[in-house]
Amino acid sequence: MSKPEYPEIPTISIREVGADPVSSWRLFKPVIDYEKCRKCWLCVEYCPEGVISKSDEGPVIDYRFCKGCGVCANECPAGAIKMVKEGV
């Protein structure tokens, strides 16, 4: 009995997926009020794109890849994140 042949699994370079900034088509962006921020890090946990990171000062958003979905603002218990119209 011969071994079954498995199909070749295509690989995708990380540069092909998620490497291009999306900020050019975002309509709203999250803005953090660091005085209100409690550093609970829920925004970091809930960001579906993983573009919010922790720092000593509070959350930091990589706006190049933020799609402006508003999940971070919706989940912030302190109301420290507001969605602001892009370009304002």
mmCIF file as gemmi writes it, N, C-alpha and C atoms, coordinates in Angstrom:
data_model
loop_
_atom_site.group_PDB
_atom_site.id
_atom_site.type_symbol
_atom_site.label_atom_id
_atom_site.label_alt_id
_atom_site.label_comp_id
_atom_site.label_asym_id
_atom_site.label_entity_id
_atom_site.label_seq_id
_atom_site.pdbx_PDB_ins_code
_atom_site.Cartn_x
_atom_site.Cartn_y
_atom_site.Cartn_z
_atom_site.occupancy
_atom_site.B_iso_or_equiv
_atom_site.pdbx_formal_charge
_atom_site.auth_seq_id
_atom_site.auth_asym_id
_atom_site.pdbx_PDB_model_num
ATOM 1 N N . MET Axp A 1 ? 0.848 -1.186 0 1 0 ? 1 A 1
ATOM 2 C CA . MET Axp A 1 ? 0 0 0 1 0 ? 1 A 1
ATOM 3 C C . MET Axp A 1 ? 0.891 1.247 0 1 0 ? 1 A 1
ATOM 4 N N . SER Axp A 2 ? 0.62 2.158 -0.905 1 0 ? 2 A 1
ATOM 5 C CA . SER Axp A 2 ? 1.451 3.363 -1.014 1 0 ? 2 A 1
ATOM 6 C C . SER Axp A 2 ? 0.909 4.474 -0.113 1 0 ? 2 A 1
ATOM 7 N N . LYS Axp A 3 ? 1.799 5.405 0.19 1 0 ? 3 A 1
ATOM 8 C CA . LYS Axp A 3 ? 1.409 6.553 1.016 1 0 ? 3 A 1
ATOM 9 C C . LYS Axp A 3 ? 0.474 7.448 0.215 1 0 ? 3 A 1
ATOM 10 N N . PRO Axp A 4 ? -0.548 8.009 0.879 1 0 ? 4 A 1
ATOM 11 C CA . PRO Axp A 4 ? -1.43 8.941 0.159 1 0 ? 4 A 1
ATOM 12 C C . PRO Axp A 4 ? -0.683 10.227 -0.169 1 0 ? 4 A 1
ATOM 13 N N . GLU Axp A 5 ? -0.983 10.799 -1.289 1 0 ? 5 A 1
ATOM 14 C CA . GLU Axp A 5 ? -0.37 12.07 -1.657 1 0 ? 5 A 1
ATOM 15 C C . GLU Axp A 5 ? -1.254 13.206 -1.163 1 0 ? 5 A 1
ATOM 16 N N . TYR Axp A 6 ? -0.638 14.128 -0.492 1 0 ? 6 A 1
ATOM 17 C CA . TYR Axp A 6 ? -1.354 15.289 0.017 1 0 ? 6 A 1
ATOM 18 C C . TYR Axp A 6 ? -1.124 16.467 -0.914 1 0 ? 6 A 1
ATOM 19 N N . PRO Axp A 7 ? -2.134 17.289 -1.089 1 0 ? 7 A 1
ATOM 20 C CA . PRO Axp A 7 ? -1.936 18.446 -1.97 1 0 ? 7 A 1
ATOM 21 C C . PRO Axp A 7 ? -0.951 19.425 -1.344 1 0 ? 7 A 1
ATOM 22 N N . GLU Axp A 8 ? -0.251 20.114 -2.197 1 0 ? 8 A 1
ATOM 23 C CA . GLU Axp A 8 ? 0.698 21.117 -1.72 1 0 ? 8 A 1
ATOM 24 C C . GLU Axp A 8 ? -0.083 22.297 -1.155 1 0 ? 8 A 1
ATOM 25 N N . ILE Axp A 9 ? 0.323 22.744 0.008 1 0 ? 9 A 1
ATOM 26 C CA . ILE Axp A 9 ? -0.342 23.872 0.656 1 0 ? 9 A 1
ATOM 27 C C . ILE Axp A 9 ? 0.352 25.145 0.204 1 0 ? 9 A 1
ATOM 28 N N . PRO Axp A 10 ? -0.404 26.055 -0.405 1 0 ? 10 A 1
ATOM 29 C CA . PRO Axp A 10 ? 0.228 27.304 -0.835 1 0 ? 10 A 1
ATOM 30 C C . PRO Axp A 10 ? 0.613 28.155 0.371 1 0 ? 10 A 1
ATOM 31 N N . THR Axp A 11 ? 1.737 28.793 0.295 1 0 ? 11 A 1
ATOM 32 C CA . THR Axp A 11 ? 2.167 29.694 1.355 1 0 ? 11 A 1
ATOM 33 C C . THR Axp A 11 ? 2.057 31.125 0.859 1 0 ? 11 A 1
ATOM 34 N N . ILE Axp A 12 ? 1.769 31.994 1.789 1 0 ? 12 A 1
ATOM 35 C CA . ILE Axp A 12 ? 1.625 33.406 1.46 1 0 ? 12 A 1
ATOM 36 C C . ILE Axp A 12 ? 2.634 34.194 2.281 1 0 ? 12 A 1
ATOM 37 N N . SER Axp A 13 ? 3.4 34.988 1.627 1 0 ? 13 A 1
ATOM 38 C CA . SER Axp A 13 ? 4.385 35.822 2.3 1 0 ? 13 A 1
ATOM 39 C C . SER Axp A 13 ? 3.667 36.849 3.168 1 0 ? 13 A 1
ATOM 40 N N . ILE Axp A 14 ? 4.229 37.127 4.322 1 0 ? 14 A 1
ATOM 41 C CA . ILE Axp A 14 ? 3.639 38.127 5.221 1 0 ? 14 A 1
ATOM 42 C C . ILE Axp A 14 ? 3.608 39.494 4.55 1 0 ? 14 A 1
ATOM 43 N N . ARG Axp A 15 ? 4.486 39.722 3.611 1 0 ? 15 A 1
ATOM 44 C CA . ARG Axp A 15 ? 4.501 40.997 2.904 1 0 ? 15 A 1
ATOM 45 C C . ARG Axp A 15 ? 3.309 41.118 1.972 1 0 ? 15 A 1
ATOM 46 N N . GLU Axp A 16 ? 2.705 39.997 1.584 1 0 ? 16 A 1
ATOM 47 C CA . GLU Axp A 16 ? 1.552 40.035 0.693 1 0 ? 16 A 1
ATOM 48 C C . GLU Axp A 16 ? 0.25 40.301 1.45 1 0 ? 16 A 1
ATOM 49 N N . VAL Axp A 17 ? 0.209 39.944 2.71 1 0 ? 17 A 1
ATOM 50 C CA . VAL Axp A 17 ? -1.011 40.079 3.5 1 0 ? 17 A 1
ATOM 51 C C . VAL Axp A 17 ? -0.808 41.111 4.596 1 0 ? 17 A 1
ATOM 52 N N . GLY Axp A 18 ? -1.581 42.156 4.587 1 0 ? 18 A 1
ATOM 53 C CA . GLY Axp A 18 ? -1.539 43.144 5.652 1 0 ? 18 A 1
ATOM 54 C C . GLY Axp A 18 ? -0.331 44.051 5.664 1 0 ? 18 A 1
ATOM 55 N N . ALA Axp A 19 ? 0.381 44.143 4.582 1 0 ? 19 A 1
ATOM 56 C CA . ALA Axp A 19 ? 1.579 44.975 4.569 1 0 ? 19 A 1
ATOM 57 C C . ALA Axp A 19 ? 1.302 46.388 4.077 1 0 ? 19 A 1
ATOM 58 N N . ASP Axp A 20 ? 0.17 46.585 3.432 1 0 ? 20 A 1
ATOM 59 C CA . ASP Axp A 20 ? -0.141 47.907 2.9 1 0 ? 20 A 1
ATOM 60 C C . ASP Axp A 20 ? -0.986 48.698 3.889 1 0 ? 20 A 1
ATOM 61 N N . PRO Axp A 21 ? -0.591 49.922 4.184 1 0 ? 21 A 1
ATOM 62 C CA . PRO Axp A 21 ? -1.391 50.754 5.087 1 0 ? 21 A 1
ATOM 63 C C . PRO Axp A 21 ? -2.82 50.939 4.564 1 0 ? 21 A 1
ATOM 64 N N . VAL Axp A 22 ? -3.756 51.035 5.506 1 0 ? 22 A 1
ATOM 65 C CA . VAL Axp A 22 ? -5.17 51.189 5.145 1 0 ? 22 A 1
ATOM 66 C C . VAL Axp A 22 ? -5.709 52.567 5.518 1 0 ? 22 A 1
ATOM 67 N N . SER Axp A 23 ? -4.871 53.394 6.083 1 0 ? 23 A 1
ATOM 68 C CA . SER Axp A 23 ? -5.338 54.682 6.593 1 0 ? 23 A 1
ATOM 69 C C . SER Axp A 23 ? -5.915 55.589 5.515 1 0 ? 23 A 1
ATOM 70 N N . SER Axp A 24 ? -5.599 55.341 4.263 1 0 ? 24 A 1
ATOM 71 C CA . SER Axp A 24 ? -6.101 56.211 3.189 1 0 ? 24 A 1
ATOM 72 C C . SER Axp A 24 ? -7.606 56.072 2.97 1 0 ? 24 A 1
ATOM 73 N N . TRP Axp A 25 ? -8.205 54.963 3.389 1 0 ? 25 A 1
ATOM 74 C CA . TRP Axp A 25 ? -9.648 54.8 3.185 1 0 ? 25 A 1
ATOM 75 C C . TRP Axp A 25 ? -10.449 54.786 4.481 1 0 ? 25 A 1
ATOM 76 N N . ARG Axp A 26 ? -9.8 55.057 5.615 1 0 ? 26 A 1
ATOM 77 C CA . ARG Axp A 26 ? -10.491 55.11 6.911 1 0 ? 26 A 1
ATOM 78 C C . ARG Axp A 26 ? -11.309 56.396 6.996 1 0 ? 26 A 1
ATOM 79 N N . LEU Axp A 27 ? -12.546 56.319 7.499 1 0 ? 27 A 1
ATOM 80 C CA . LEU Axp A 27 ? -13.397 57.505 7.643 1 0 ? 27 A 1
ATOM 81 C C . LEU Axp A 27 ? -13.307 58.122 9.034 1 0 ? 27 A 1
ATOM 82 N N . PHE Axp A 28 ? -13.16 57.274 10.044 1 0 ? 28 A 1
ATOM 83 C CA . PHE Axp A 28 ? -13.039 57.739 11.423 1 0 ? 28 A 1
ATOM 84 C C . PHE Axp A 28 ? -11.812 57.086 12.047 1 0 ? 28 A 1
ATOM 85 N N . LYS Axp A 29 ? -11.181 57.799 12.979 1 0 ? 29 A 1
ATOM 86 C CA . LYS Axp A 29 ? -10.032 57.223 13.676 1 0 ? 29 A 1
ATOM 87 C C . LYS Axp A 29 ? -10.211 57.369 15.181 1 0 ? 29 A 1
ATOM 88 N N . PRO Axp A 30 ? -9.709 56.427 15.949 1 0 ? 30 A 1
ATOM 89 C CA . PRO Axp A 30 ? -9.805 56.522 17.401 1 0 ? 30 A 1
ATOM 90 C C . PRO Axp A 30 ? -8.753 57.477 17.957 1 0 ? 30 A 1
ATOM 91 N N . VAL Axp A 31 ? -9.179 58.306 18.885 1 0 ? 31 A 1
ATOM 92 C CA . VAL Axp A 31 ? -8.262 59.243 19.55 1 0 ? 31 A 1
ATOM 93 C C . VAL Axp A 31 ? -8.371 58.986 21.051 1 0 ? 31 A 1
ATOM 94 N N . ILE Axp A 32 ? -7.228 58.835 21.698 1 0 ? 32 A 1
ATOM 95 C CA . ILE Axp A 32 ? -7.192 58.474 23.115 1 0 ? 32 A 1
ATOM 96 C C . ILE Axp A 32 ? -6.992 59.708 23.987 1 0 ? 32 A 1
ATOM 97 N N . ASP Axp A 33 ? -7.838 59.849 25.017 1 0 ? 33 A 1
ATOM 98 C CA . ASP Axp A 33 ? -7.665 60.876 26.046 1 0 ? 33 A 1
ATOM 99 C C . ASP Axp A 33 ? -6.898 60.203 27.186 1 0 ? 33 A 1
ATOM 100 N N . TYR Axp A 34 ? -5.601 60.457 27.259 1 0 ? 34 A 1
ATOM 101 C CA . TYR Axp A 34 ? -4.751 59.758 28.224 1 0 ? 34 A 1
ATOM 102 C C . TYR Axp A 34 ? -5.057 60.129 29.669 1 0 ? 34 A 1
ATOM 103 N N . GLU Axp A 35 ? -5.713 61.242 29.895 1 0 ? 35 A 1
ATOM 104 C CA . GLU Axp A 35 ? -6.097 61.6 31.262 1 0 ? 35 A 1
ATOM 105 C C . GLU Axp A 35 ? -7.241 60.728 31.758 1 0 ? 35 A 1
ATOM 106 N N . LYS Axp A 36 ? -8.095 60.264 30.852 1 0 ? 36 A 1
ATOM 107 C CA . LYS Axp A 36 ? -9.206 59.384 31.223 1 0 ? 36 A 1
ATOM 108 C C . LYS Axp A 36 ? -8.804 57.909 31.233 1 0 ? 36 A 1
ATOM 109 N N . CYS Axp A 37 ? -7.765 57.562 30.5 1 0 ? 37 A 1
ATOM 110 C CA . CYS Axp A 37 ? -7.359 56.166 30.33 1 0 ? 37 A 1
ATOM 111 C C . CYS Axp A 37 ? -6.944 55.539 31.657 1 0 ? 37 A 1
ATOM 112 N N . ARG Axp A 38 ? -7.5 54.357 31.962 1 0 ? 38 A 1
ATOM 113 C CA . ARG Axp A 38 ? -7.173 53.626 33.196 1 0 ? 38 A 1
ATOM 114 C C . ARG Axp A 38 ? -6.132 52.54 32.963 1 0 ? 38 A 1
ATOM 115 N N . LYS Axp A 39 ? -5.675 52.395 31.727 1 0 ? 39 A 1
ATOM 116 C CA . LYS Axp A 39 ? -4.722 51.357 31.353 1 0 ? 39 A 1
ATOM 117 C C . LYS Axp A 39 ? -5.248 49.963 31.708 1 0 ? 39 A 1
ATOM 118 N N . CYS Axp A 40 ? -6.513 49.731 31.378 1 0 ? 40 A 1
ATOM 119 C CA . CYS Axp A 40 ? -7.101 48.412 31.591 1 0 ? 40 A 1
ATOM 120 C C . CYS Axp A 40 ? -6.752 47.472 30.433 1 0 ? 40 A 1
ATOM 121 N N . TRP Axp A 41 ? -6.333 48.039 29.311 1 0 ? 41 A 1
ATOM 122 C CA . TRP Axp A 41 ? -5.863 47.324 28.123 1 0 ? 41 A 1
ATOM 123 C C . TRP Axp A 41 ? -6.954 46.546 27.388 1 0 ? 41 A 1
ATOM 124 N N . LEU Axp A 42 ? -8.222 46.863 27.665 1 0 ? 42 A 1
ATOM 125 C CA . LEU Axp A 42 ? -9.291 46.201 26.912 1 0 ? 42 A 1
ATOM 126 C C . LEU Axp A 42 ? -9.217 46.56 25.427 1 0 ? 42 A 1
ATOM 127 N N . CYS Axp A 43 ? -8.8 47.769 25.132 1 0 ? 43 A 1
ATOM 128 C CA . CYS Axp A 43 ? -8.663 48.174 23.728 1 0 ? 43 A 1
ATOM 129 C C . CYS Axp A 43 ? -7.647 47.302 23.005 1 0 ? 43 A 1
ATOM 130 N N . VAL Axp A 44 ? -6.563 46.974 23.689 1 0 ? 44 A 1
ATOM 131 C CA . VAL Axp A 44 ? -5.526 46.122 23.114 1 0 ? 44 A 1
ATOM 132 C C . VAL Axp A 44 ? -6.093 44.725 22.855 1 0 ? 44 A 1
ATOM 133 N N . GLU Axp A 45 ? -6.846 44.212 23.813 1 0 ? 45 A 1
ATOM 134 C CA . GLU Axp A 45 ? -7.407 42.867 23.703 1 0 ? 45 A 1
ATOM 135 C C . GLU Axp A 45 ? -8.475 42.761 22.617 1 0 ? 45 A 1
ATOM 136 N N . TYR Axp A 46 ? -9.3 43.796 22.477 1 0 ? 46 A 1
ATOM 137 C CA . TYR Axp A 46 ? -10.436 43.725 21.566 1 0 ? 46 A 1
ATOM 138 C C . TYR Axp A 46 ? -10.154 44.215 20.147 1 0 ? 46 A 1
ATOM 139 N N . CYS Axp A 47 ? -9.058 44.905 19.917 1 0 ? 47 A 1
ATOM 140 C CA . CYS Axp A 47 ? -8.77 45.417 18.575 1 0 ? 47 A 1
ATOM 141 C C . CYS Axp A 47 ? -8.672 44.251 17.591 1 0 ? 47 A 1
ATOM 142 N N . PRO Axp A 48 ? -9.589 44.169 16.622 1 0 ? 48 A 1
ATOM 143 C CA . PRO Axp A 48 ? -9.57 43.031 15.705 1 0 ? 48 A 1
ATOM 144 C C . PRO Axp A 48 ? -8.365 43.018 14.763 1 0 ? 48 A 1
ATOM 145 N N . GLU Axp A 49 ? -7.723 44.153 14.587 1 0 ? 49 A 1
ATOM 146 C CA . GLU Axp A 49 ? -6.557 44.222 13.704 1 0 ? 49 A 1
ATOM 147 C C . GLU Axp A 49 ? -5.241 44.126 14.466 1 0 ? 49 A 1
ATOM 148 N N . GLY Axp A 50 ? -5.29 44.178 15.794 1 0 ? 50 A 1
ATOM 149 C CA . GLY Axp A 50 ? -4.072 44.081 16.598 1 0 ? 50 A 1
ATOM 150 C C . GLY Axp A 50 ? -3.138 45.251 16.434 1 0 ? 50 A 1
ATOM 151 N N . VAL Axp A 51 ? -3.696 46.448 16.218 1 0 ? 51 A 1
ATOM 152 C CA . VAL Axp A 51 ? -2.852 47.617 15.967 1 0 ? 51 A 1
ATOM 153 C C . VAL Axp A 51 ? -2.667 48.506 17.195 1 0 ? 51 A 1
ATOM 154 N N . ILE Axp A 52 ? -3.211 48.094 18.329 1 0 ? 52 A 1
ATOM 155 C CA . ILE Axp A 52 ? -3.042 48.861 19.561 1 0 ? 52 A 1
ATOM 156 C C . ILE Axp A 52 ? -2.068 48.101 20.445 1 0 ? 52 A 1
ATOM 157 N N . SER Axp A 53 ? -1.053 48.804 20.924 1 0 ? 53 A 1
ATOM 158 C CA . SER Axp A 53 ? -0.051 48.173 21.785 1 0 ? 53 A 1
ATOM 159 C C . SER Axp A 53 ? 0.045 48.92 23.108 1 0 ? 53 A 1
ATOM 160 N N . LYS Axp A 54 ? 0.659 48.266 24.073 1 0 ? 54 A 1
ATOM 161 C CA . LYS Axp A 54 ? 0.828 48.848 25.41 1 0 ? 54 A 1
ATOM 162 C C . LYS Axp A 54 ? 2.113 49.663 25.474 1 0 ? 54 A 1
ATOM 163 N N . SER Axp A 55 ? 2.047 50.75 26.242 1 0 ? 55 A 1
ATOM 164 C CA . SER Axp A 55 ? 3.243 51.526 26.554 1 0 ? 55 A 1
ATOM 165 C C . SER Axp A 55 ? 3.075 52.067 27.969 1 0 ? 55 A 1
ATOM 166 N N . ASP Axp A 56 ? 4.124 52.616 28.532 1 0 ? 56 A 1
ATOM 167 C CA . ASP Axp A 56 ? 4.04 53.17 29.886 1 0 ? 56 A 1
ATOM 168 C C . ASP Axp A 56 ? 3.021 54.304 29.972 1 0 ? 56 A 1
ATOM 169 N N . GLU Axp A 57 ? 2.881 55.064 28.888 1 0 ? 57 A 1
ATOM 170 C CA . GLU Axp A 57 ? 1.958 56.204 28.873 1 0 ? 57 A 1
ATOM 171 C C . GLU Axp A 57 ? 0.507 55.773 28.669 1 0 ? 57 A 1
ATOM 172 N N . GLY Axp A 58 ? 0.316 54.59 28.086 1 0 ? 58 A 1
ATOM 173 C CA . GLY Axp A 58 ? -1.026 54.108 27.764 1 0 ? 58 A 1
ATOM 174 C C . GLY Axp A 58 ? -1.017 53.448 26.399 1 0 ? 58 A 1
ATOM 175 N N . PRO Axp A 59 ? -2.194 53.171 25.86 1 0 ? 59 A 1
ATOM 176 C CA . PRO Axp A 59 ? -2.267 52.5 24.564 1 0 ? 59 A 1
ATOM 177 C C . PRO Axp A 59 ? -1.706 53.363 23.437 1 0 ? 59 A 1
ATOM 178 N N . VAL Axp A 60 ? -1.076 52.695 22.469 1 0 ? 60 A 1
ATOM 179 C CA . VAL Axp A 60 ? -0.534 53.366 21.298 1 0 ? 60 A 1
ATOM 180 C C . VAL Axp A 60 ? -1.156 52.713 20.067 1 0 ? 60 A 1
ATOM 181 N N . ILE Axp A 61 ? -1.712 53.524 19.183 1 0 ? 61 A 1
ATOM 182 C CA . ILE Axp A 61 ? -2.382 53.02 17.985 1 0 ? 61 A 1
ATOM 183 C C . ILE Axp A 61 ? -1.479 53.208 16.775 1 0 ? 61 A 1
ATOM 184 N N . ASP Axp A 62 ? -1.291 52.142 16.018 1 0 ? 62 A 1
ATOM 185 C CA . ASP Axp A 62 ? -0.558 52.223 14.76 1 0 ? 62 A 1
ATOM 186 C C . ASP Axp A 62 ? -1.583 52.634 13.695 1 0 ? 62 A 1
ATOM 187 N N . TYR Axp A 63 ? -1.689 53.923 13.455 1 0 ? 63 A 1
ATOM 188 C CA . TYR Axp A 63 ? -2.708 54.458 12.546 1 0 ? 63 A 1
ATOM 189 C C . TYR Axp A 63 ? -2.514 54.013 11.101 1 0 ? 63 A 1
ATOM 190 N N . ARG Axp A 64 ? -1.345 53.534 10.756 1 0 ? 64 A 1
ATOM 191 C CA . ARG Axp A 64 ? -1.132 53.059 9.38 1 0 ? 64 A 1
ATOM 192 C C . ARG Axp A 64 ? -2.049 51.882 9.056 1 0 ? 64 A 1
ATOM 193 N N . PHE Axp A 65 ? -2.352 51.061 10.071 1 0 ? 65 A 1
ATOM 194 C CA . PHE Axp A 65 ? -3.129 49.847 9.835 1 0 ? 65 A 1
ATOM 195 C C . PHE Axp A 65 ? -4.475 49.835 10.541 1 0 ? 65 A 1
ATOM 196 N N . CYS Axp A 66 ? -4.802 50.9 11.255 1 0 ? 66 A 1
ATOM 197 C CA . CYS Axp A 66 ? -6.108 51.011 11.917 1 0 ? 66 A 1
ATOM 198 C C . CYS Axp A 66 ? -7.173 51.249 10.853 1 0 ? 66 A 1
ATOM 199 N N . LYS Axp A 67 ? -8.24 50.44 10.89 1 0 ? 67 A 1
ATOM 200 C CA . LYS Axp A 67 ? -9.317 50.557 9.906 1 0 ? 67 A 1
ATOM 201 C C . LYS Axp A 67 ? -10.445 51.469 10.383 1 0 ? 67 A 1
ATOM 202 N N . GLY Axp A 68 ? -10.372 51.921 11.633 1 0 ? 68 A 1
ATOM 203 C CA . GLY Axp A 68 ? -11.389 52.832 12.144 1 0 ? 68 A 1
ATOM 204 C C . GLY Axp A 68 ? -12.705 52.161 12.464 1 0 ? 68 A 1
ATOM 205 N N . CYS Axp A 69 ? -12.675 50.906 12.87 1 0 ? 69 A 1
ATOM 206 C CA . CYS Axp A 69 ? -13.908 50.157 13.126 1 0 ? 69 A 1
ATOM 207 C C . CYS Axp A 69 ? -14.632 50.621 14.382 1 0 ? 69 A 1
ATOM 208 N N . GLY Axp A 70 ? -13.9 51.159 15.358 1 0 ? 70 A 1
ATOM 209 C CA . GLY Axp A 70 ? -14.522 51.679 16.576 1 0 ? 70 A 1
ATOM 210 C C . GLY Axp A 70 ? -14.701 50.675 17.692 1 0 ? 70 A 1
ATOM 211 N N . VAL Axp A 71 ? -14.219 49.458 17.514 1 0 ? 71 A 1
ATOM 212 C CA . VAL Axp A 71 ? -14.351 48.456 18.575 1 0 ? 71 A 1
ATOM 213 C C . VAL Axp A 71 ? -13.645 48.924 19.841 1 0 ? 71 A 1
ATOM 214 N N . CYS Axp A 72 ? -12.476 49.505 19.719 1 0 ? 72 A 1
ATOM 215 C CA . CYS Axp A 72 ? -11.728 49.974 20.892 1 0 ? 72 A 1
ATOM 216 C C . CYS Axp A 72 ? -12.523 51.023 21.67 1 0 ? 72 A 1
ATOM 217 N N . ALA Axp A 73 ? -13.123 51.957 20.957 1 0 ? 73 A 1
ATOM 218 C CA . ALA Axp A 73 ? -13.917 53.008 21.606 1 0 ? 73 A 1
ATOM 219 C C . ALA Axp A 73 ? -15.157 52.415 22.272 1 0 ? 73 A 1
ATOM 220 N N . ASN Axp A 74 ? -15.754 51.451 21.628 1 0 ? 74 A 1
ATOM 221 C CA . ASN Axp A 74 ? -16.95 50.817 22.17 1 0 ? 74 A 1
ATOM 222 C C . ASN Axp A 74 ? -16.646 50.024 23.441 1 0 ? 74 A 1
ATOM 223 N N . GLU Axp A 75 ? -15.488 49.404 23.514 1 0 ? 75 A 1
ATOM 224 C CA . GLU Axp A 75 ? -15.13 48.556 24.655 1 0 ? 75 A 1
ATOM 225 C C . GLU Axp A 75 ? -14.48 49.306 25.807 1 0 ? 75 A 1
ATOM 226 N N . CYS Axp A 76 ? -14.051 50.535 25.582 1 0 ? 76 A 1
ATOM 227 C CA . CYS Axp A 76 ? -13.355 51.297 26.631 1 0 ? 76 A 1
ATOM 228 C C . CYS Axp A 76 ? -14.32 51.669 27.758 1 0 ? 76 A 1
ATOM 229 N N . PRO Axp A 77 ? -14.136 51.103 28.971 1 0 ? 77 A 1
ATOM 230 C CA . PRO Axp A 77 ? -15.06 51.395 30.073 1 0 ? 77 A 1
ATOM 231 C C . PRO Axp A 77 ? -14.934 52.816 30.613 1 0 ? 77 A 1
ATOM 232 N N . ALA Axp A 78 ? -13.806 53.459 30.37 1 0 ? 78 A 1
ATOM 233 C CA . ALA Axp A 78 ? -13.585 54.814 30.876 1 0 ? 78 A 1
ATOM 234 C C . ALA Axp A 78 ? -14.035 55.887 29.889 1 0 ? 78 A 1
ATOM 235 N N . GLY Axp A 79 ? -14.395 55.467 28.68 1 0 ? 79 A 1
ATOM 236 C CA . GLY Axp A 79 ? -14.767 56.454 27.66 1 0 ? 79 A 1
ATOM 237 C C . GLY Axp A 79 ? -13.586 57.297 27.21 1 0 ? 79 A 1
ATOM 238 N N . ALA Axp A 80 ? -12.388 56.714 27.282 1 0 ? 80 A 1
ATOM 239 C CA . ALA Axp A 80 ? -11.176 57.456 26.957 1 0 ? 80 A 1
ATOM 240 C C . ALA Axp A 80 ? -10.857 57.474 25.451 1 0 ? 80 A 1
ATOM 241 N N . ILE Axp A 81 ? -11.585 56.666 24.683 1 0 ? 81 A 1
ATOM 242 C CA . ILE Axp A 81 ? -11.324 56.609 23.249 1 0 ? 81 A 1
ATOM 243 C C . ILE Axp A 81 ? -12.56 57.098 22.499 1 0 ? 81 A 1
ATOM 244 N N . LYS Axp A 82 ? -12.361 58.106 21.695 1 0 ? 82 A 1
ATOM 245 C CA . LYS Axp A 82 ? -13.44 58.674 20.895 1 0 ? 82 A 1
ATOM 246 C C . LYS Axp A 82 ? -13.106 58.517 19.419 1 0 ? 82 A 1
ATOM 247 N N . MET Axp A 83 ? -14.124 58.243 18.624 1 0 ? 83 A 1
ATOM 248 C CA . MET Axp A 83 ? -13.939 58.151 17.183 1 0 ? 83 A 1
ATOM 249 C C . MET Axp A 83 ? -14.128 59.556 16.599 1 0 ? 83 A 1
ATOM 250 N N . VAL Axp A 84 ? -13.127 60.002 15.873 1 0 ? 84 A 1
ATOM 251 C CA . VAL Axp A 84 ? -13.102 61.337 15.318 1 0 ? 84 A 1
ATOM 252 C C . VAL Axp A 84 ? -13.043 61.225 13.798 1 0 ? 84 A 1
ATOM 253 N N . LYS Axp A 85 ? -13.823 62.061 13.112 1 0 ? 85 A 1
ATOM 254 C CA . LYS Axp A 85 ? -13.826 62.041 11.657 1 0 ? 85 A 1
ATOM 255 C C . LYS Axp A 85 ? -12.416 62.292 11.14 1 0 ? 85 A 1
ATOM 256 N N . GLU Axp A 86 ? -11.995 61.453 10.221 1 0 ? 86 A 1
ATOM 257 C CA . GLU Axp A 86 ? -10.648 61.559 9.665 1 0 ? 86 A 1
ATOM 258 C C . GLU Axp A 86 ? -10.448 62.922 8.994 1 0 ? 86 A 1
ATOM 259 N N . GLY Axp A 87 ? -9.277 63.52 9.22 1 0 ? 87 A 1
ATOM 260 C CA . GLY Axp A 87 ? -8.948 64.787 8.606 1 0 ? 87 A 1
ATOM 261 C C . GLY Axp A 87 ? -9.399 65.996 9.403 1 0 ? 87 A 1
ATOM 262 N N . VAL Axp A 88 ? -9.989 65.78 10.58 1 0 ? 88 A 1
ATOM 263 C CA . VAL Axp A 88 ? -10.463 66.916 11.397 1 0 ? 88 A 1
ATOM 264 C C . VAL Axp A 88 ? -9.452 67.195 12.475 1 0 ? 88 A 1
